[in-house]
Amino acid sequence: MSRIEAWLVHVATILVGGTGVMYAWLRYGLRVVDPGPISGSLGEPIAQHLHILAAPLMIFAVGLIWRRHAWSRWRRRVLDRRSSGLSLIAMLAPMVISGYLLETATVPLWHRIWVWVHLSTSALWLAAYLVHQLTVVEPAGD
């Protein structure tokens, strides 16, 4: 994986993760005491739109590094960071699919289900990404 590819993944993850955390906090964590004529936070739709616009960049970046990084390390049976890497792979599909489905769900129950799936898999993705980046790779011994 080239340095440009690595930085693209880092930047995309920071953008999507940052806007996602900001949107979740504005939507579910922030309680407006006196909403006045406008209910909710004015920043909520901005955070949501930024999150939705940044998400395809992250999907592209992960796809870009798939073959040269994830798949090649799997085929060569490289064990460094394997647990966190497999966690990232396992969380990717449900995170992405639930993100799209929660935007298109018309039945309130299904919308709540997709929100729960998206929030939980996204939190696990961010945790695994952090672990993956912070795990020290042991140098090959002689």
Phi and psi in degrees as GROMACS dihedral restraints (atoms count N, CA, C in turn):
[ dihedral_restraints ]
;  ai    aj    ak    al  type     phi  dphi    fc
    3     4     5     6     1   -77.5    20    10
    4     5     6     7     1   164.9    20    10
    6     7     8     9     1   -64.2    20    10
    7     8     9    10     1   -36.9    20    10
    9    10    11    12     1   -64.3    20    10
   10    11    12    13     1   -44.0    20    10
   12    13    14    15     1   -62.2    20    10
   13    14    15    16     1   -43.0    20    10
   15    16    17    18     1   -62.0    20    10
   16    17    18    19     1   -46.5    20    10
   18    19    20    21     1   -66.5    20    10
   19    20    21    22     1   -34.2    20    10
   21    22    23    24     1   -62.1    20    10
   22    23    24    25     1   -43.0    20    10
   24    25    26    27     1   -64.9    20    10
   25    26    27    28     1   -43.7    20    10
   27    28    29    30     1   -61.2    20    10
   28    29    30    31     1   -49.6    20    10
   30    31    32    33     1   -63.2    20    10
   31    32    33    34     1   -44.9    20    10
   33    34    35    36     1   -62.7    20    10
   34    35    36    37     1   -41.8    20    10
   36    37    38    39     1   -65.9    20    10
   37    38    39    40     1   -40.7    20    10
   39    40    41    42     1   -64.3    20    10
   40    41    42    43     1   -43.4    20    10
   42    43    44    45     1   -63.2    20    10
   43    44    45    46     1   -49.8    20    10
   45    46    47    48     1   -69.3    20    10
   46    47    48    49     1   -44.7    20    10
   48    49    50    51     1   -64.6    20    10
   49    50    51    52     1   -43.2    20    10
   51    52    53    54     1   -65.1    20    10
   52    53    54    55     1   -46.4    20    10
   54    55    56    57     1   -69.2    20    10
   55    56    57    58     1   -32.7    20    10
   57    58    59    60     1   -67.1    20    10
   58    59    60    61     1   -44.5    20    10
   60    61    62    63     1   -64.7    20    10
   61    62    63    64     1   -42.1    20    10
   63    64    65    66     1   -62.6    20    10
   64    65    66    67     1   -45.1    20    10
   66    67    68    69     1   -64.2    20    10
   67    68    69    70     1   -44.6    20    10
   69    70    71    72     1   -61.2    20    10
   70    71    72    73     1   -41.1    20    10
   72    73    74    75     1   -65.5    20    10
   73    74    75    76     1   -43.6    20    10
   75    76    77    78     1   -67.5    20    10
   76    77    78    79     1   -36.2    20    10
   78    79    80    81     1   -80.6    20    10
   79    80    81    82     1   -44.9    20    10
   81    82    83    84     1  -113.9    20    10
   82    83    84    85     1   -23.4    20    10
   84    85    86    87     1   -98.3    20    10
   85    86    87    88     1   -31.2    20    10
   87    88    89    90     1   -86.2    20    10
   88    89    90    91     1   126.4    20    10
   90    91    92    93     1  -108.5    20    10
   91    92    93    94     1   115.8    20    10
   93    94    95    96     1   -79.8    20    10
   94    95    96    97     1   120.4    20    10
   96    97    98    99     1   -73.5    20    10
   97    98    99   100     1   -47.1    20    10
   99   100   101   102     1  -127.3    20    10
  100   101   102   103     1    89.7    20    10
  102   103   104   105     1   -67.8    20    10
  103   104   105   106     1   -22.3    20    10
  105   106   107   108     1    62.5    20    10
  106   107   108   109     1  -148.3    20    10
  108   109   110   111     1   -72.6    20    10
  109   110   111   112     1   -18.6    20    10
  111   112   113   114     1  -112.7    20    10
  112   113   114   115     1   118.1    20    10
  114   115   116   117     1   -85.2    20    10
  115   116   117   118     1   147.2    20    10
  117   118   119   120     1    80.7    20    10
  118   119   120   121     1  -169.0    20    10
  120   121   122   123     1   -98.3    20    10
  121   122   123   124     1   143.2    20    10
  123   124   125   126     1   -69.3    20    10
  124   125   126   127     1   -24.8    20    10
  126   127   128   129     1   -79.0    20    10
  127   128   129   130     1   -15.9    20    10
  129   130   131   132     1   -58.7    20    10
  130   131   132   133     1   -51.3    20    10
  132   133   134   135     1   -66.4    20    10
  133   134   135   136     1   -31.2    20    10
  135   136   137   138     1   -65.9    20    10
  136   137   138   139     1   -47.0    20    10
  138   139   140   141     1   -61.2    20    10
  139   140   141   142     1   -42.0    20    10
  141   142   143   144     1   -62.2    20    10
  142   143   144   145     1   -46.0    20    10
  144   145   146   147     1   -65.8    20    10
  145   146   147   148     1   -41.2    20    10
  147   148   149   150     1   -62.7    20    10
  148   149   150   151     1   -39.5    20    10
  150   151   152   153     1   -63.5    20    10
  151   152   153   154     1   -46.5    20    10
  153   154   155   156     1   -66.4    20    10
  154   155   156   157     1   -35.1    20    10
  156   157   158   159     1   -73.7    20    10
  157   158   159   160     1   -31.3    20    10
  159   160   161   162     1   -81.7    20    10
  160   161   162   163     1   -26.1    20    10
  162   163   164   165     1   -57.1    20    10
  163   164   165   166     1   -43.7    20    10
  165   166   167   168     1   -61.8    20    10
  166   167   168   169     1   -30.3    20    10
  168   169   170   171     1   -62.7    20    10
  169   170   171   172     1   -42.2    20    10
  171   172   173   174     1   -67.9    20    10
  172   173   174   175     1   -40.7    20    10
  174   175   176   177     1   -62.1    20    10
  175   176   177   178     1   -42.7    20    10
  177   178   179   180     1   -62.4    20    10
  178   179   180   181     1   -45.7    20    10
  180   181   182   183     1   -62.4    20    10
  181   182   183   184     1   -43.3    20    10
  183   184   185   186     1   -65.7    20    10
  184   185   186   187     1   -41.7    20    10
  186   187   188   189     1   -62.6    20    10
  187   188   189   190     1   -36.1    20    10
  189   190   191   192     1   -62.6    20    10
  190   191   192   193     1   -39.8    20    10
  192   193   194   195     1   -92.4    20    10
  193   194   195   196     1    -3.2    20    10
  195   196   197   198     1   -54.9    20    10
  196   197   198   199     1   -56.1    20    10
  198   199   200   201     1   -70.5    20    10
  199   200   201   202     1   -47.2    20    10
  201   202   203   204     1   -79.4    20    10
  202   203   204   205     1   -18.2    20    10
  204   205   206   207     1  -112.8    20    10
  205   206   207   208     1   -71.2    20    10
  207   208   209   210     1   -65.3    20    10
  208   209   210   211     1   -54.1    20    10
  210   211   212   213     1   -66.8    20    10
  211   212   213   214     1   -41.4    20    10
  213   214   215   216     1   -66.7    20    10
  214   215   216   217     1   -37.2    20    10
  216   217   218   219     1   -68.8    20    10
  217   218   219   220     1   -36.0    20    10
  219   220   221   222     1   -64.4    20    10
  220   221   222   223     1   -46.7    20    10
  222   223   224   225     1   -65.3    20    10
  223   224   225   226     1   -34.1    20    10
  225   226   227   228     1   -84.9    20    10
  226   227   228   229     1     0.6    20    10
  228   229   230   231     1    59.4    20    10
  229   230   231   232     1    38.5    20    10
  231   232   233   234     1   -72.1    20    10
  232   233   234   235     1   128.1    20    10
  234   235   236   237     1   -94.3    20    10
  235   236   237   238     1   -20.0    20    10
  237   238   239   240     1   -59.0    20    10
  238   239   240   241     1   126.9    20    10
  240   241   242   243     1    62.4    20    10
  241   242   243   244     1    19.8    20    10
  243   244   245   246     1   -64.2    20    10
  244   245   246   247     1   -43.3    20    10
  246   247   248   249     1   -61.5    20    10
  247   248   249   250     1   -47.0    20    10
  249   250   251   252     1   -69.7    20    10
  250   251   252   253     1   -35.5    20    10
  252   253   254   255     1   -64.6    20    10
  253   254   255   256     1   -43.0    20    10
  255   256   257   258     1   -65.7    20    10
  256   257   258   259     1   -34.7    20    10
  258   259   260   261     1   -63.4    20    10
  259   260   261   262     1   -41.3    20    10
  261   262   263   264     1   -62.2    20    10
  262   263   264   265     1   -45.0    20    10
  264   265   266   267     1   -63.1    20    10
  265   266   267   268     1   -42.4    20    10
  267   268   269   270     1   -66.2    20    10
  268   269   270   271     1   -32.1    20    10
  270   271   272   273     1   -86.3    20    10
  271   272   273   274     1   -19.2    20    10
  273   274   275   276     1   -60.2    20    10
  274   275   276   277     1   -55.2    20    10
  276   277   278   279     1   -62.0    20    10
  277   278   279   280     1   -50.6    20    10
  279   280   281   282     1   -64.3    20    10
  280   281   282   283     1   -31.8    20    10
  282   283   284   285     1   -66.0    20    10
  283   284   285   286     1   -48.3    20    10
  285   286   287   288     1   -68.8    20    10
  286   287   288   289     1   -48.1    20    10
  288   289   290   291     1   -63.5    20    10
  289   290   291   292     1   -43.6    20    10
  291   292   293   294     1   -66.2    20    10
  292   293   294   295     1   -31.2    20    10
  294   295   296   297     1   -62.2    20    10
  295   296   297   298     1   -42.8    20    10
  297   298   299   300     1   -71.1    20    10
  298   299   300   301     1   -41.0    20    10
  300   301   302   303     1   -68.7    20    10
  301   302   303   304     1   -34.1    20    10
  303   304   305   306     1   -69.5    20    10
  304   305   306   307     1   -25.8    20    10
  306   307   308   309     1   -77.1    20    10
  307   308   309   310     1   -20.7    20    10
  309   310   311   312     1  -110.3    20    10
  310   311   312   313     1    -6.6    20    10
  312   313   314   315     1   -66.6    20    10
  313   314   315   316     1   133.2    20    10
  315   316   317   318     1  -108.1    20    10
  316   317   318   319     1   -16.8    20    10
  318   319   320   321     1   -92.5    20    10
  319   320   321   322     1   123.8    20    10
  321   322   323   324     1   -52.9    20    10
  322   323   324   325     1   -39.3    20    10
  324   325   326   327     1   -61.8    20    10
  325   326   327   328     1   -46.4    20    10
  327   328   329   330     1   -66.4    20    10
  328   329   330   331     1   -35.5    20    10
  330   331   332   333     1   -62.1    20    10
  331   332   333   334     1   -44.7    20    10
  333   334   335   336     1   -62.9    20    10
  334   335   336   337     1   -40.7    20    10
  336   337   338   339     1   -61.7    20    10
  337   338   339   340     1   -47.5    20    10
  339   340   341   342     1   -66.7    20    10
  340   341   342   343     1   -35.0    20    10
  342   343   344   345     1   -62.6    20    10
  343   344   345   346     1   -46.5    20    10
  345   346   347   348     1   -61.5    20    10
  346   347   348   349     1   -45.8    20    10
  348   349   350   351     1   -61.9    20    10
  349   350   351   352     1   -44.4    20    10
  351   352   353   354     1   -65.6    20    10
  352   353   354   355     1   -45.2    20    10
  354   355   356   357     1   -63.9    20    10
  355   356   357   358     1   -43.3    20    10
  357   358   359   360     1   -71.1    20    10
  358   359   360   361     1   -44.3    20    10
  360   361   362   363     1   -69.4    20    10
  361   362   363   364     1   -32.8    20    10
  363   364   365   366     1   -68.1    20    10
  364   365   366   367     1   -41.1    20    10
  366   367   368   369     1   -63.3    20    10
  367   368   369   370     1   -42.2    20    10
  369   370   371   372     1   -65.8    20    10
  370   371   372   373     1   -39.2    20    10
  372   373   374   375     1   -59.7    20    10
  373   374   375   376     1   -49.6    20    10
  375   376   377   378     1   -63.0    20    10
  376   377   378   379     1   -39.5    20    10
  378   379   380   381     1   -64.8    20    10
  379   380   381   382     1   -45.7    20    10
  381   382   383   384     1   -65.2    20    10
  382   383   384   385     1   -37.4    20    10
  384   385   386   387     1   -63.6    20    10
  385   386   387   388     1   -44.1    20    10
  387   388   389   390     1   -62.1    20    10
  388   389   390   391     1   -46.9    20    10
  390   391   392   393     1   -60.9    20    10
  391   392   393   394     1   -42.7    20    10
  393   394   395   396     1   -60.6    20    10
  394   395   396   397     1   -39.3    20    10
  396   397   398   399     1   -77.1    20    10
  397   398   399   400     1   -32.8    20    10
  399   400   401   402     1   -91.4    20    10
  400   401   402   403     1   -10.3    20    10
  402   403   404   405     1   -69.6    20    10
  403   404   405   406     1   126.8    20    10
  405   406   407   408     1   -81.0    20    10
  406   407   408   409     1   129.5    20    10
  408   409   410   411     1   -87.9    20    10
  409   410   411   412     1   124.8    20    10
  411   412   413   414     1   -72.7    20    10
  412   413   414   415     1   133.8    20    10
  414   415   416   417     1   -67.8    20    10
  415   416   417   418     1   149.5    20    10
  417   418   419   420     1   -64.4    20    10
  418   419   420   421     1   129.3    20    10
  420   421   422   423     1   -84.1    20    10
  421   422   423   424     1   154.3    20    10
